[in-house]
Every structure is written in structure tokens, then in C-alpha cells.
Amino acid sequence: MYSPFAFSGWVTLALVALMVYDLPGALYRKKIYQYLLGAIFLCSWVSLFTSPFAFLKYISDIVSVVYILVTYVLAWVFIRDILRSAAGKTVKLLSVSSVIYLVLSSAGALMLAYLFSVKSLNAVLYRDALFGYLHLQYNGFFTLAVFALIYNKVVPLASKKAVKNIHWFAIFLSLSILPSMFLTFLWHQVNLGLRIVPGIGSALILLSVIWFIISSLQLMKEYKVILPSIRYAIIIAISAFLIKNVLQCLTFFDTINVLVFGNRPMIMGFLHLVFLGFVTLFLISYFVQRGMLDRKKVFTEFAVIIFTLAVLVNEALLMLQGLGAMLIASSPLFSWYLWGAGILLLLGSLLIAIARMRTKHSV
């Protein structure tokens, strides 16, 4: 899941493309975005085929730097254009914040590259750089971009009261990203002063959850526009988002923080909860709703069901393995179970790819 291709070749490319094509301003008509999307695509595939081989390491490193520079240019051009567009203030806040956190996350990637280049054995710095990078990608860029796409469709249909609550949710969520990043650093020996920042982050996350629930209850009629065939996938994706936020807040407490960040299956389960359970299921559902996957074909529905089932099985196994490790009651059979879940995920992905190829048109 740490593979650069999973980040750049799948989620980043998908989210950026959807923001360019679906957010107000007809950004897709500007050639600069075609070049930027093409550069992200090219860098992702070159990295995929060069990073596994030691003799191609320099090419892989150069491509990684080029990719980061491309995201800088993308952020600059996108922020300039979206602020000039007719997008609502909530969509502007979420989309601009998302690409800002995309840029900030590169600091972690560059630090990791530096540590590898000098062959540093500083495990503390490595762990902080990795967790910081993952936090800004998952909770920053991925999450905010998803909600920018959601509210771009929902806000025009919502009441004034719902729109106001949605905007407060967007404010709390956007503000929570940086202070909540320090929750991942609490495994250090920190003083009381340094606990204030992650405490603020947890409070902002809880406020965002409260306002999300309030605004969602006010949008029940608007959610009826979602196709019945993908409604359950959307419910699972949103549930994953809410569970992630609650679990993230709980890591403020030392006992839970040590158990989670010292437990690899729990960390992987947390990451998969966001990457697969929230972001990927949302993207697939969005593709169906948008017509990029033929919603009328039984095969498409079957592919989405298989992939969704694989996500649920994978997440359940990771959580059970993590709990088993905490209770010193884990079983080596979990590795085989997870291998089977991985095969199911691959099967679901292939079926969705086939469903896309069988879709004659998209809107």
C-alpha cells in the first residue's frame, strides 16, 4: 500500500482528473491540465517499472522528483483557476486545501528520499517522515478532494441551512489536518505543551464529525439521487470515514496510541480503512454514478459487489489480526487469510476494469 504507483497512478490521478473535469470552470479545456495529467500518468508508470530494479534506481529517483515538481505546478495552476471559477465557497475551500496538503506531503517524501540516499539509520526520523507523509496524503489530500467532489454535486441541491452546516464541516475538517498530524508523533516522549496541538486536532476532528452528521441528516432527500445499485458502497465508504475519525481521535490517549502505532496490522488496517474503504469505494461509486461504468449491466454491479466484499473481508482480517497481536493470541493463519483477501481484491479490480472496457460511453 505504500507503493508510489498506488498513490500517484491510482488515487492522485483519479482525484485530480475528476476535479479538473467535474469542478466548475471547465478546467479540462485548458491544455496545461492535459499536460499535467499526462505527466502524472507517465511518471507513475515509469516509476512502477524502474523502482524494483537496483540498476534503474537513478531513473526512478529522477522520475520521483519530476512527479513532485509536477504536483507543485498542478497546485499553483489549479488554485489560481478554481478561485476564479464559479465554484461555491465550500468546494473552493476543500479543493484548494486538498492540493495544498498534497504539496506539503512532499516534505515527508523528500525526507525519506534523503534518509535512503545517505543510508541513515535514524529510525525516529524515518518513522516521523513516513507517518507525516501518509497523514497529509490520506487525511489531507485524499479526504478533502473526495468531499470537494461530493459537495460540488450536493450543495446546489441543498437548503441554505444545510449549506451553512456543510461549510462549517469543511472548515473544521480542513483546519484539523495539520494539528492532528501530531497525533502520530505522540509516541515520542512529549511534554504537556506539545500535547496541546494534537489535542486541538482531535477536538477539530470531533467537531467535523458532529457537523458532518448534522448536515448529512439535512441532506437525506438529496442522497436519493444516488443510484440504488451503489448506495450500499457509498454507505460503507462514509462509514469508513466516520470510523477513521473516531479511531484517530482515540489515539490521543497514550495507551491506545502505543497499542496502535506499535502494531503493524492495526496501522495497515487503519490505512486500508481510508485507502480502500473510504477513497477507493467512493471513486468506484462515483464512476458508476457518472456513467463511466455502465450502471445498466449486471456485470458492473457484480464487479462492484465483489470488490466491496473484498474490502470488507480484508479490513476485518487486519483488525482481527491487530487485536490478536494486542492480546498475544494472533495466529500465523492470518497471513494466509490476508493472502486470500488480496486475491479477492485483485479479482474485484480486474472485474471493474473489464466492466469499464465493456462500457461503450461515459458522460
RASUL-V67928 format. One record per helix or strand. SS is the DSSP state (H for helix, E for strand). FROM is the first residue (numbers start at 1). LEN is the number of residues. If there is no record, write none. Layout:
BEGIN
ss,from,len
SS,FROM,LEN
SS,FROM,LEN
END
This chain:
BEGIN
ss,from,len
H,4,19
H,27,3
H,31,20
H,54,31
H,89,29
H,123,35
H,160,26
H,192,26
H,222,4
H,228,23
H,254,8
H,264,27
H,298,29
H,333,25
END
